[in-house]
Amino acid sequence: MPVSPLYQPDPLFAQLGPEFADPVAAARFPQHLLRWRNQPWAERVGLGELTAPEWETHFARFEALPENMPSPLAMRYHGHQFRTYNSQIGDGRGFLFAQLRDDAGRLLDLATKGSGQTPYSRFGDGRLTLKGGVREVLAAAMLEALGVYTSKAFSLFETGEALTRGDEPSPTRSAVLTRLSHSHLRFGTFQRLAFFERPDLLHILIEHALTAYYPQHLHLAAERRAAALFGEAVVANARLAGSWMSAGFVHGVLNTDNLNITGESFDYGPWRFLPASDPNFTAAYFDESGLYAFGRQPEAVSWALAQLGGALSLVCPSTALEAELARFVPAYQEGLRATMFGRLHLERGDVSADMTFLQSLFDWLTQSQAGWDQFFHDWVGGAASVDRATQSPQAALYADAAFDPIREGLEARTGDSALLSHSYWSRPTPVSLVISEVEALWAAIAERDDWLAFEAKLADIAALNAALGVSCHGSVAGRD
């Protein structure tokens, strides 16, 4: 394969040895039909020059990348699932395939979903539905556009198998997804070692995590290293929770095996975006108690962090860990303020006053039932969008006296209006990704093999990304 000078293989996790993962082989699929190739991110990790056959070789057959992991590894972990501890899980339909550096020097993982059975598959077939793959591509793209620190859908192949599932019409089409992520070290990776009472392995994992992600703490003594790693995880995940709230995103399954130490959102199953503010809105049909409802996500992340702290208490005094966990609330507030004001392009001021304004805004959004995305679309730039807001489909809500305090808060924090020159803001309605839209574009694929709506939605999300000036976003791969 042509190796770009940007390609920097660095398979650190494989050096940890057999106590942390199991070598596995990828499934062999009857078909390899490329449905998504994230070319911009491929270029950032030095894989943009791969030809179509080479891409298929590495991301459908999973032959090793040069100087990278010789064999895929199914990672070992446990986790609290809906607050019940499960010691029978691990990578059951995926594996870590490679590690490499991006153009900013970050260590990133290439890992799979739907690549076949592993020792942790239990009664599962190790496969991914094509619908599940499509949904993950969409979720990651939308979250990236909205400024959430998220994994990226890197590659999606349709694989030509008929799968049986209890929660969607069967048989259904199959796929294999490759995800680009900043760490798959889950909270449950540490919990597993505590479960087996292996402080020796915990020390090894902590040193690895600091080396790979937080090397500024490597000079500390062993006891302090655990607390420092925990503190980084607390702050990163608190900020992540804040960014989900500003995006109007409901992850759906915030188990401790679905949260990682770098605070990056990943693993998109029953996710939803809010049509309108509702603290009790849930994404998963099986979340009958609303444990992971929209308004309870910060609580869920804080609880999960406490379980990580409990695992680390095997090698670190609880008082040191409790002091780090206390950082959650201010970090959450800062993450929420940064992402809400970033999405609206407002200027931040006094923290207390800003948080009071945001609480009033959330209350108004809930009481008015204004369209979530429509509000952010209408008021980007604060006072700079007053005239735009009068043309909104929900302009009547803004004319109501109940909105007056919100209008005053927006106008008082008016930021740079230069972004309004982007053509995206001339749209009367925003790009959104509520469940009805997702189901409609999937229906076109399922019924007619029509990918135009999927491609159009990704192009719209890319336009939103560009308009907000957040970051680089993947592009739609050509269909065979």
C-alpha positions, 0 to 999 in steps of 0.5 A, a space after each residue: 500500500 502507498 504509505 503517506 508520510 502522515 501514517 504513524 503506526 503506534 500499536 501501544 495497546 498490543 504491548 500490554 500482553 495477554 492479560 488485557 485482550 485476546 487475539 481473534 480473526 475477522 469473519 469472512 464475508 460473502 460481499 464487500 460493498 463500500 458504503 462509507 469512506 471517511 476520506 478527510 479523516 483517512 488523510 489525517 491519519 495517513 491512509 488517504 492514499 489507499 486505493 479502493 482495493 487496498 481499502 477493502 483489504 484492510 477494512 473489509 478483510 482486515 489484513 494488518 496495516 504496515 508496522 501495526 498490530 499483527 492480529 486483531 485483539 478483542 479487548 477484555 472488560 466488565 461493566 455496570 449495565 443499567 447499574 447491574 454489574 456484568 462480568 460476562 462481557 468484553 468485545 463481543 462483535 468487534 476488536 481493536 485492529 490498529 493504533 496510529 497517530 493523527 496529524 496532531 500527534 494524538 494516539 487513535 484506535 481503529 476498531 470494528 463493530 460487526 467483524 465476527 464472533 470473539 470469546 465474548 460473543 456469548 450467544 451473539 452472531 458477532 454481526 452488525 446490521 446495515 441499519 446499525 452501521 448507517 445510524 452510527 455514521 449519521 450520529 458520529 457525523 452530526 455530533 462532530 458537526 455540533 462540536 461534541 468530542 466523538 469517535 468517527 465512523 471511518 469505514 462502512 462495508 455492506 457484507 451480504 449476509 441476512 441477519 435475524 434481529 428481534 428489534 427490527 424486521 428480519 432478515 435484515 442486511 449486514 455490515 461491518 463498521 470501522 471506528 476511529 476513536 481516541 481510546 477504547 479503554 473503558 471504565 469497565 477495563 479497570 473494573 475487570 481488574 479490580 473484580 479479579 483483585 489484580 492491583 499489579 495489572 491495574 498499575 500496568 494499565 494506569 501506566 499505559 493509559 498515562 503514557 498513551 493519553 496523559 503523559 504529563 502525569 508520568 513523573 508522579 508516584 504510583 499512588 498519585 498516578 491513579 488519582 491523576 488519571 481519574 481526575 483527567 477522566 472525571 473532567 473529560 467525561 463531565 465536559 462530554 456530558 455537557 456537550 451532549 446536553 447542548 447538542 440535544 443528544 441522548 446516547 441511550 446506554 451509558 453503561 460503564 463499558 460505554 464510557 472511556 477515559 478520554 471522554 470521547 463519545 462512542 458506540 451509538 446504538 439506540 441514540 436519539 436527538 431531541 425534537 424539543 426539550 424534554 428531560 424525560 426523553 429516552 432513546 432506548 425502548 428498554 430503558 423503562 425507568 428512564 435511567 439514561 433519559 436526556 435530563 439524567 445523563 450528567 447524573 449517569 456519567 457521574 455515577 459511572 465515574 464513581 464506579 471507576 473510582 471504586 475500581 481504582 481504590 484498589 491502588 489509591 486512597 479513597 480520599 484522593 479519588 473523592 477529591 478528584 470526583 469533586 471536580 465533576 460539577 464545575 467541569 460539567 458546568 464549564 463543558 455545558 457553557 462552552 458548548 452551548 455558547 459555542 453553538 450559539 456563538 455567544 460571548 461568555 462572561 461571569 460563570 454564575 450569571 451565564 449558568 443562571 441564563 442557561 438554566 432559564 434557557 433550558 426551562 424556556 425550551 422545555 415549557 415552550 416546546 420550541 423546536 430544539 434545532 430550530 432555536 439554535 438555528 434562529 439565534 446563532 450570533 445573538 442580537 445579530 440574528 434578531 431579523 432572522 428570528 422574525 422569519 422563523 417558523 416559530 417566530 410567534 414563540 419569540 414574540 411571546 413575553 415569556 421569551 423576553 428574558 431569553 432574548 435579553 440574555 442572548 443580546 447581552 452575550 452577542 458574539 462575532 456575527 461573521 459566521 452569518 455570512 455562510 450560506 447555510 444560515 440563509 436556510 429557513 430551517 436547520 439540518 436536524 437528525 430526529 428519529 423520523 428522518 433517520 427512519 425515512 432515509 433507512 426506508 429508502 435504503 431497505 425498500 429500494 436500495 436508494 442511498 440518495 437521502 443518506 448521502 444528501 443528509 451527510 452533505 447537509 451535516 457537512 454544511 452545518 459543520 462548515 457553517 459552525 466552523 467546528 472541524 473536518 468531516 467525512 465525505 460520502 463514498 461512491 457506491 459500487 
